[in-house]
Amino acid sequence: MTLRRLAVVIAVLSVLFAGDANAQKDVRVVVDGLSFPAGIAFDSDGTMFVTERVGRILAYDGPGAPRAVAAVPTITSGETGLLGIAVSPDDRWVYAFGTEPDGSNTIWRVLADGGRPRRLITDLPGGTYHNGGGVVFGDDGMLYVSNGEIHSSERAQDPAALGGKVYRYTADGEVPGDNPFGRSPAFALGLRNPFGLANDPGSDALFVTENGPSSFDEINRIERGGNYGWPVFSGPASGSTESLEGEYHDPVAAYESIIVPTGIAFAHPSNAPPEMAGDLFFATYGDQTIHRLELNGAGDAVVDDRVIFESREPIVALAWGPQGLYFSTPGAIKLLPIAVKPRPTSSPTAGEGSTDPGTGSEEPDLDVVETSDGGVALLLFGGAAVVLGAALWYAFGTRRGRT
């Protein structure tokens, strides 16, 4: 082997294993030791609020142990429990979606500083499965809630029935007079199990993750009075939609193979890289991935869909926060530190190697599929074997007939 060829082999190995080390640093544990954190939300000061499925609402507004905000009675069979969470626009209140011990669902409200929680909206349909569970505020100051059809699919197409819908309420839990279906809280219908719910900060459009039956998980842009087809259609419409109540809309993204989409969030223009601002991210419980969707200018079609992160465990909640994209696994909150100008935060920063709140990568690279907990090493080892094989062939195999 010549020195030049040996140098090629060493260079290849250096690049591969340096890439492995850098990728391992890209995912950081913010908080661990949690009991199935199902929801994440931030206030304007960067305090992170978390729901644990067992019924606790926690706040992380400084180093050390979290601050207990509230505890509510709940059950955790199937898809029940304390799920989605939202902070009011004035940072005063925290809202959470939870299953009652009797199986119905409730929207709870409690002061962000902590106190006795109050049942704000009660008797939403609940069941072991298809609960939904998303809560978010729109730019109009209204509270939006996603609720599944609890395996009673006929509810989804009936504007007068609860279940299989996205609801719209005032911040005090009242039904606004300008809702599209009269005095019903329904804002959109025809949904099966809409779990994650997010507001696009650039357009005020709402998006949900929708779990299909044996095929066609979906991402839907929620329009006022919109109908999303279930149970008549699953996935894009395959026939006439004229008989449907409201205005039918195809999903902006549909996945024929089941991936189990969960949390959803948008890259906020205030601290996202310019090329990423306004992009939609969603997590999957089945595939254990995070997707990044680039939308067209109107925000109603996907221009690009790529997996930016692969985990070795299910991903539940997703939220854009002071340092980038935060996500939950069954026992922890983790962070993809991709914010260009991370905002100051009173929440705990990530573990060792965490991003300084005042710095950030100018060009974060999200085109590479990454995994945590050693998964990167496994992926890169496969790639290393291919590239190393080529390098060794170059160093040794080409000696035949050559000097």
Buried (B, 14 or more C-beta within 10 A) or exposed (E): EEEEBEEBBEEBBEEBBEBBEEBBBBBBBBBEEBBBBBBBBBBEEBBBBBBBBBBBBBBBBEEEEBBEBBBBEBBBEEBBBBBBBBBBBEBEBBBBBBBBEEBBBBBBBBBBEBEEBBBBBEEBBBBBBBBBBBBBBBEEEBBBBBBBBBEBBEBBBBBEBBBBBBBBBEBEBEBBEEBBBEEBBBBBBBBBBBBBBBBBBBBEBBBBBBBBEEEBBBBBBBBEBBBBBBBBBBBEBEEEBEEBBBEBBBBBBBBEEBBBBBBBBBBBEEBBBEEBBBBBBBBBBBBBBBBBBBBEEEBBEBEEBEBBBBBEBBBBBBBBBBBBBBBBBBBBBBBBBBBBBBBEBBBBBBEEEBBEBEEBBEEBEBEBBBBBBEBBBEBBEEEBEEBBEEBBEBBEEEEEEEE
